[in-house]
Amino acid sequence: MSSRRDELAPERTIIKVNHGKQIVSTVAFLLRDQHIITCSHNGPLQVIEARTGKFVGDPWEDKERSQSCAVAVSPDGERGATGSKDGKILVWKWNGKTAKIIAKSKKHSAAANCVCWSQHDDGAHIVSSFDDGSVAVWSVTGASELKNPLNTDDTRLRHIHTIKYSHDGTQLLVSGYDREISRLTIDEKAQKVQLDEVIKICNNPEHVTSATWAVTTDSHVIVTGSTDGKIRMIELPGGYLSELEGQGHSDLVYTVILSPDKRVLTSASLDRTLCFWDLNAKRIIGQPLLHSADLTCAAFAANGTLLVTGTCDGEIVIWSMKDLLSRTMAMENLNGRDGDITTRPPFDPNSPIPTTHRREARRLKSSQTIPQPHPQAGNPSTVAHTDRFL
């Protein structure tokens, strides 16, 4: 079996931008991957040019100068959605130079920590989650005022940190400061969002800090990151839970994202490393991308050639992913495993994700210990996870 960890050395950093020593909470690529929108803790939204790192245009601020907690970019790259500390959801139009507000909601009683665009209908909807554990689905087709959302406060979670649309727009994946994640179903005919399943991922005192939908060559899956640094995968519809193998993270995993070609999972951690994972083989690949400070966010360009990361000390780093991903694809065989070509029924990644009707996931009893720090990653901070997880 070949060693992907040796063969997939990461490409060099192509640019670094200092962001005023403020925590970079969110990054995302805008139209045609030419610009990157950044959201900083206690600071305004700002756009930088991906090629030069220079700031473009004025900061994105409303008249009330609401503090932004989250930002997401529409599938066409022309609109941004933000969630603010006062609970408002704002929709922005970006023309390559400036941005203006084209729709907004009223304030909510809790901060809007997460926003996500629907993919199945070209961004006709936005889902937002709030610090009180509630979720709202908004229609953004032509209206200047966001109102009458489909909503629920039955997520069984507190202080939601991640919310993700499924590829077909029928389900929502939610994670927060808890040992569990929740799956919600969207019933547009009945005009409601309802809880479908609660899945236990880890035991106290650990919490799930990030989650995303993904696929393997065999099935739909859910991938999670947690405060113990472990990456776990739930296979659907069976609910089998396993830990991905390899010397990964030694600290809280802040975000997990899937590459545009859906073959590589990327995880960003407070241990200052960005790691890459093969979901088919259930193991780490390549070498970690090392940073000078704790990682707080990451995002791929739509074409997969660039990846941007943000840190707690205000650094934004843009990495070239072209060669790394092309080598990953070249090493993949028909079923995504080294030297293990077998015949399987074809799996359609665009098929509906089956609901589970609250069936409890089966947990894999792993004998693995908590990952030790990567030799080049340095020692993790001794500050408690709960104090650092913003």
Secondary structure, DSSP 8 states (H G I E B T S, - for coil): ---HHHH-----EEEEEE-TT--EEEEEE-GGGSEEEEEETTS-EEEEETTT--EEEEEE--TT---EEEEEE-TTSSEEEEEETTS-EEEEEE-SS-EEEEEE----SS-EEEEEE-TTTTS-EEEEEETTS-EEEEE-SS-SB--S-EEES-SS-SSEEEEEE-TTSSEEEEEESBSEEEEEEEETTTTEEEEEEEEE---TT--EEEEEEEE-SS-EEEEEEETTS-EEEEETTTTEEEE-BSS--SS-EEEEEE-TTSSEEEEEETTSEEEEEETTTTEEEEEEEE-SS-EEEEEE-TTSSEEEEEETTSEEEEEE-HHHHHHHHHH--TTSSTT---------TTS-----TT---EE-----------TTT-----S-HHHH--
